[in-house]
Amino acid sequence: MTTLRSIVYELLIMPRQARLDSPGTLHHVIIRGIEKKPIVKDEVDRKAFVDRLGQLALESQTAVYAWALMTNHVHILLQSGPKGLPSLMRRLLTGYAITFNRRHRRHGHLFQNRYKSIICDEDAYFMELVRYIHLNPLRASLVKSLAALDTYTWCGHAMLLGRAQHEWHHTDHVLSWFGKSAGAARRAYRDFVERVLEEAEKDFNRSLKTNRSSEKLEQFILKACRDANVSVDELKSGSRRAPVSSVRAKLAISLVKNDGVAMATVARSLGVSTAAISLLVSRERRIS
């Protein structure tokens, strides 16, 4: 539901000389259930996972800046402590898996292979990552609105707004990116999150309008082809057969001159280059 799904993570990856186990490295950690199966089944499981994460973060001096516990995966933005990331993740995943399996009387692996860690550039992408991670429950419809997300327990968003509290969540550091005082920073952060939802809605409406325009364009082309007894497939194949070229020329001139459709769009729809459409329109203008 939001354009934040399109964040290109290749841009977030730092040069590979930054090792996964280097203390003080900023990581976006993604943990997935095996075969996309749930890693939490109820509130008891959720509390067990979050409590374990918090305890280990304090013990390992790991700074957690953003997190979202979903049904079959977890997102965590953290800065690793003195012992690095692998030690923390091993204790977190192994300990939780044992607890989960024992409680639900199951055996075998709970998580999909190894967790994924993306090493991030804090200066360039920190705020975007915090927002991206915290919007996950809303995108997945675990909550129905941003207002509901504001008080959602299983995500760091509510911590930043002061609606919930965990001593291991480094809210002060995150809020310092948004303002000098806690109140101003929380308002700025909330506006920052809401703004991307408004942009996403605008993008959706623009896309819907574009799709409707495309449908009308295709219907217009189909009718013109039927009237001239020409196949649409042949028209779009770039055929230069006289009847096909005639229909293409009439369509190009009508769409560009009368309807104001962009030449590039007309070209894609008629199976020729933009230069060819430009030539057709120019010729018609000289004649008229």
Summary of the structure (lengths in Angstrom):
residues: 288
radius of gyration: 27.1
end to end distance: 48.2
largest distance: 83.1
contacts: 829
relative contact order: 0.10
helix: 59%
strand: 10%
